[in-house]
Amino acid sequence: ATGGRRGPRPAPHPVHNLLQGQPDAVSFPRTAWLASARRALTAAPHEAFGPGDPRGRPELRRTLADYLARVRGVRTDPERIVVCAGFAHAVRLLSGTRLLRPRMAVESYGLDFHRSLLRSAGIRTVPLPLDADGALTDALADLDGVRAALLTPAHQFPTGGPLHPERRAAAVAWARESGGLVLEDDYDGEFRYDRTPVGAVQGLDPDRVLYLGSVSKSLSPALRLGWMVLPDHLVDGLLAAKGEREGWTGVLDQLTLADFIESGGYDRHVRRMRQQYRRRRDQLVAALAERAPHIRVSGIAAGLHAVLELPPGTERAALRAAAWQGLALDGLGGYRHPDATTPHRDGLVVGYATPPEHSFAGALDALCRALPPEQTAPEAEGP
């Protein structure tokens, strides 16, 4: 006997990548980057190919000091900038200094990968509640044993929205009064669409705020280029933790990035991508307004992703439907701290920067087909 007719199978491999955190790889500025690499290699002094400086190349640190002051309001000098391979590398280095132990405050929604990094270093993370104005930093004073707080003030990850000015001030005040440290993860500060980018919290107190940045969102995560802007009293300890040269970043990429910034290529690229990502964001909002007006979109004033707020109890079903449509994307629940006390929020985290331009319309169509219809009955989430 023959079996019954089966429904369509989910796509074996995602057709459309809507995962957050990745820029459009097709738009990497190959020609301009190659020109900078040639100039940098030609102009590099002989000593650039020697043992080097654990801080990173002075050309890049000088360029970063000027750029970050101009664009992000960071107050620093080249001697307090340490080049690293990105955020995860920075966290590993900081964990080795014992500055973050025994407990560290983090936002109640964030990357589990970051929490795992801290946990593997013996650091317990304590969730700070969030609302529409960002983390409730007033609560820091009530957390026993917390010596540091990791915040995403420019654009809370992943829920979106900047940290309210009063809460920025409260975080700095806590660090001053307690002798603590604020780690500022400025992961996509250049991409703000509807108003001027908010300045870095580090500018409020360079002695109590450690600023972290990279090119993973603006250029490519494959470059493995990031930086730490350190309070002066932490530089020596961090360099000791950095250790042998195997943990240093490649010289040629550092010199190339320095030239790329100095020549204006970086600013031009960011402006071009800001326009492209704003256009994609607007397409996403328009598609949802037409085909799923009951779905609220948040976190869209900046960054490379949006949060689609779903009816309670529908996140898992929406993720299953997305898989059937050939979509790769995350549910908001996967970013929630396991010890968070605030209620669970159902949602989808949609990375609109990742798909190549030619396939973005198809990705939006598949996304709209995967969303729950209005007045869908809640589905029990289970334990």
C-alpha positions, 0 to 999 in steps of 0.5 A: 500500500502507498503512504498518504501524501506528505506536505512540503518538506522544510528547505534542507539549507536556508535559502535566505540568511536573515541572521543578525550581526553580519554585514552585506559581504557582497558590498565589501570595498575590495578595490578601495581596500586593495588600494590602501593595502598597496599604499600601506605596504609600500610606505611601511617602515622596515621595523613594521615587519619586526617583533612589533608592539603588543598595543598594535601598530602606532599608525593605526592607533593614532588614526583610531584616536583621531577617528573615534574622537571625531565620530564617536566622541571618545576621549583618548590618546594612542597610548591607551588604545590596544588593537585586538582581534575583536570583541571576543578576543578583548573579553578573553584578555580582560578576563585574564586580568581578574578585573571582571571577577567575581560577578559582572552585570550584563543586560538581560538580553544579549548574546549567549556567546558572550555570557559563555565567554565570561562563564568559561573564565569563572565570571558569573553574569548578573542580568540587568533588567531592560525597558524601552530606555535601555538597561536599568543602571540604577540597579547596579548599586544594589548588586553585591560583588559586581565589579564591572558592567557590560552595556551596549549604550548606543543601540541595545543588543538585540532589542534596539534603542539607545540608553537614556542619558540619565541611565548613562550618567547613572552607570558612570556614577556607579563606576566612580563611587564603587571603583567599578568599570563599565565596558561599552560595546559599541558594536554598530555605532556608525549605523544610525539612520533617523538622527545623529549618532549618540556619543560614546559613554566613554566620553563621560569618564575615560577613567571608568569606561572601557570602550570596545569597537571593531570593523566586524559590522562596518567592513567584515568580521573576517578581518578580525580587527578590533580595539580597546580604549583603556583607562590609563591604569589598566593598560599595563595589566592588559598588555601583560595578559595579551602575552606572546605575539601569537595573540597579536593582530596581523601587521598588514591589515592594521596598516591597511585599515589605518590608510583606509581611514586616513584616505577617507575610504572608510567614511565613504564606505560607511556612508554608502552602507548606511544609505543601503541599510536604511533603504533595506530597513525601509523595505522591511517596514513597508512590507510588514505594514502591507502584509503583516500590520499586526506585527510591531517592529522595534529597534530600527533607528540604528544598526543592522537588524530589527526585532519583530514583536510577536503575539505571546506564545507564537515564537516557536511556531514562527521559527518553524514556519521560517525554517519551512520557508528557507529562512535562517533567523533567530528568535528573541528568546535565545538572547534572554539571560537564563536568570532574567526576572522580567517576562519573556518576550516573543519575537524574531530578530531579523538581520536585514544587512546580510542578504545580497541586494538581489535576493532581499525582496525574496527574503522579505516575501518568505519572512512575511509568509512565515509570520503568524496571522492576526489573532493566532491562538497562543502556543504553550512555550513549555518549560 
